[in-house]
């Protein structure tokens, strides 16, 4: 399964409003809820899991990229959302640089093994400067999805 297959147009936010770490995560989770990818009854537990994860160490991995992620007992499939901030978000990243790209994902607890595969694939994809530049230059959500689909970014094996 490619990373792009986890996303639809409604799971791409081209102009994030938040300029700080935690509000950015809340903005993306709110987006998932408002577009019915995440049930309202699951939202609080997901936010709590994301907060617990962020308290361990920031998921801002450097080079303008953050990958907030958590597990959920209540969701059935991986849920993801991609957010872009032209201004940059203070994400307390490892390199202290502002974050322009946030890929938030939630993994069902039962699929724990997908977690590391997904993280590794995303990190590898966003380590590519050309990909980051193309994503920065993209005008539409379709363009973002096409960029992500054009790259080898296998996140998990098919079941």
N, C-alpha and C positions, 0 to 999 in steps of 0.2 A: 504494500500500500504506500503510495506517495504522500508526502506531507500535504500537497495541494488537495488530495482527496478528502482530507479532514476539514477542508474549508469550503464555504460557499460565498457568494457575493455578500450575503448578510452577515458573514463572519469576518469581514474585513472593515476596519475602521481607518479611513485615510487621514483623518485630521483629529487626533486625540486632543482633548482640552486640558487634561491634567498636566501639571508640571512637576509633580512630586511622585515618588515611589508608590506609597500606599493608595493615594487617590487614583493613580493610573490603573492599578489592579481593580479597584472598585468600579471604575468607569467601564472596564472591559467585562467584568462580571455582570454589571447592570445591562450592558449591551446584549450579552447572551440571554439574560432573563427577558428583556424587552422584545427580543426576536424569537422567544420561545424555544431556545436551544437548551435552556436550563430552567427547570421548574422553580417557581417562587418558593415552594416548600424546601427545596434543596439549597437555595442560595446562601442562607446563613451558615450552614455546615461547610459549604465550599469556601466561603470567605474565611471562616475560622481555620480550615485546613491550610489555605494559602497564607494566612497570617502566621500560623505556626511555622510553616516552611520558611517564610521570609525572615522570621526571628532568628533562625539558625545561621543563615548567611544570605546576603542579597543574591538574587538570581540574575542580577546584571552581570553578564559574563565578559563584558568588554567590547570594544569596537562598535559601540552604539547599540548593543543588543541585550535584551533581557528575556529570560525564559521562565516566568513564574509558572509553577506547576504544583499540583497536589493530587491526593487520592480522595476518592469519595466512595462511601458504602452504598450510596443511593442511586448513582447513575449507572446505566447499562453499557454505554459506549463512550469512547474517548470524545471529549468535547474540546474544541479549540477555537481561538479567536486571534486574529492578527491585528495589531494596532500600529499606526505610524504617527510620529510626532515630528513635524518639521523643525520646531523650536528646540526639541530635546527635553527629556525628563530627568530630573535628579533622582536617579534610581539607586544611589549608593553602590554603583557598579564597582567591580574589582579594580578597574583602571581609573576610577573617579571621573570618567568622561560621561557626558549626557547620553541618554538612551534615545534613539530615534525609532527603533523597531522593538516591539514587544509581541512575543508569541506566547500567549497564555494557554495552557492546556490542563485538563482535568482527566485523570485516568480512573476507571473503576478499580476499586480495591482488588477485585477478583482477577484483574489483568495486570497485576503488579509488574510482571516481566516486561510489559510494553514500555514501562517508564524509562528505563535506561536506554533502550533502543531508540525511543523517541527523542530523548535528550541528546544523544550522540548524533543522530541524524540532523537535528535542528542546528546544533552547534557547528557541525561540519558545513552545512549549507551556508549559514550566516558568517562563517569564517572567510568566505570568498568575497573580496572587496568588490568585484564586478557585480555580484548579486546584490550587495548592499546599495551600490550606486544605481542599479536598474530599479530597485524598489524605491529609492529616494526620488527618482525621476518619473515613476509611474503616475499617470494622471487618473486612471480609473481602477476600480476594484477588479475588473476583468483583466487589466494589465498585470496587476499584482498576482492574480491567480495564474496567469499564463507564465509569468517569470518563475513562480514556485513550481509549476508543473513541468517546466522545461529542464529542470535540474534533477540530477539523480539524488533523491532524498528519501530513500526507503526508511520508513519509521517502524514498521513491524511486518512480520510475516502474515500472509493471508491465512485465515482459519479454514 
